[in-house]
């Protein structure tokens, strides 16, 4: 059906026409923003930067200080004083930008101030009972005795580690430890873990707690 210019103008004046304009504007905006982010990510490919908590987290209820390297084309989020509701002990997150037809991959850092009598096993119990999002409670409880002792970071911090498989292709690697009166949990999550294993490993090896 061929519409005249006047008919098109009349159509755009209707509610349906206005909705069409909004839809087209949204599509154009979405494509422009996504395209720009893809270009920026491509330009930063292979570069790494440092996240310094002393620059990003300055609340009274924040870590004394830690640093971690992450890919420059990832997004770094900081939560001074913690997130909302049950995310109150989340302090930092690093996301591989989500584009069309790509998986979601991210790293989360949880922190809380604890009594100096705490051990790695207390941190494990904290993870099982209060964090562990996306993992069934039964799987968490069954894992209590299967965390493996290891060490991480440039300081060779004694730690416990466990990998969960909560869904099809989804993998969550959990590393937890305690330094003096600070407890940390690092989560590395991906639906395509093998492709990001070296990235996650470099991030983990770069982690440092300030004395």
N, C-alpha and C positions, 0 to 999 in steps of 0.2 A: 504494500500500500504506500503510495507516494503522498506525502503531506506537504502542503504549501508552507511558506515561511510564516504566514499568519496563523495557520493551524498549529504549528510547532510552538509559537509564542503563547497561544491560548492554552495548549497542553501544559506548558511549563508553569502557567499561572494556577493550575489546579493543585490539589494536595498530592496527587500522584506524581505530578511533574516536579513539585518541590522535593519530594522524597527521592526522586531520581537524581536531582541535582546534588543532594546531600550524599547519596551513595557514590556518585561519580567523584565528588570531591574527596571522600574518604579513601576510595581506591587509589586515586592519584597521590594523596598524601602518604598512604601506606607504602606504595611502590617507591616513592621518592626517599622516604626515611630508610626503608630497607636497603635500597640501592646504595645510599650514602654509607650506611653502616657496613655493608659488604666491602665497599671500596676502602674504608678506613681500616677494617680488619685485615684486608689483603696487604695494605701498605705497612702494617705493623707485624706481619707474619714473621716469626722467628726471633722477635725482640722480647726481652724480659725486663720487668721493673720490680721494685721492692715495695711491699706494703709495710709501713712502719706504724705500729699501733700507737706509739707515743705522739704521732702527728694526727692520727685519725680518731683515736678514742681518748677523750680527755675528761671523762666523768669520774666522780669519786668511786663509783662502783664499776670500775674498768680494770683491765690487767695492768700490772706494773710496766709491762712492755714486752712486745714480741715482734719479730719480723718474719716475713716469708716472701719469696720471689714468686711471681706469677706471669703468665704470658701477657704481653702488652696489649694484645688484641682481645683480651678477656675483660669483663666488667668487674670491678672491685666494689663491694658494698660494705659499709661499716655501720655498726649499730651501737653507738655510744650509750651505755647504760642498759643495753639489751633491747631485744625486739618486743613485740606486744604479746600479751597472753602467755601461751606456753613456749614462746620463743624468747623469753626474757633473758636467757643465758647465751643466746646467739650473739657473737661479737663481730664476725666478719664472714663474708661470702664472696666467692669468685665464680662467675658464670661464663661459660663459653657461649657467646651471643647466639640466641636462637633465631635461625632463619628458616624459611620454608624448606621442607624436606631434609632437615638436619636434626640430629638428636640433641637432647638436653644434657649437658654435662656440667657439674659444678662441685665446688669444694666449700665446706662449711666449717667454721671454727667456733666451738662452744667453750665457754670459760665460766668459772665461778671461784670465788674466794672460799677457802676451806680451812679447817683446823689442821695444824701442822702434823697431827697424828695420822692424817689420811695417807693411804697407800694407793698403788695403782688399782688394787682390787676394790677399793671404795669408789674410785672413779668409774670402774666397770659397772658397779651396782647403780651408780648415778645414771649412767648411760642407759642401762636396761630399764630402769624404773621411770626415768623422767624424759629421756630424749628418744632415740630409736624410732623416729617418725618414718612411716612407710614400711615398717617391719612388724609382723604380727607379734603380739605379746608372747604367744607360745614359743615362737622361734627365738625371741630374745631370752626367755627363761631357759630354754634348752641349751643356749649357747654359753651360759654362765661359766661353765668349766672348760670351755674349748678355746678361750682366748689364749694366744701364744705370746710368750715373753720375747721381746726384741729390743732394739734401741734405734733411735731416729735422730735426724738432724745433725748439724755440724758439732753439736755438743754431746752426741751419743747418749741422749737422754733415755734411761730405762723406760720401757713402755710395754703395753699390751696391744695386741692386734687381732682383728677378726674380720673376715669377709662374709657378707650376707648376700643372698640371691633372692630378693623378695618378689621378683616378677620375671616374666619372659625377657631374657637378655639383660635384665637390670642387675647391676652389681654395686654393692656399697662396701667400701673398705673403711674400716673404723680403726683409728689409732688413738690411744688415750694414755695419759701420763700425768704425773703431778710433780711440781717443782716448788719446794717450800710450802707456802700456803695457797698455791694457785693450781687448780685442776684444769686440764685441757682435754678436749675431744676434737679430733680432726676427722671429718667424713669426706671421702672421695667417691662420688657417685656418677655413674654413666650407664647408658644402654648400649654402649659400644666401648667397653672398658679397654679392650686390647689396643684400640687406636690411640688411647690417651694415657696408657700406662706409663710411658716414659715422661710425659708431662707431669702426671701426678707424682711420680717418683722424684723428679727434680724439685717440685714444690716441697715435698716432705723432707728431702735432704737439706733444703735451704732453711728450714724452720729453726728459729733461734729465740730463746727466752733471755731477756736482758737481766743481768745480775743486779 
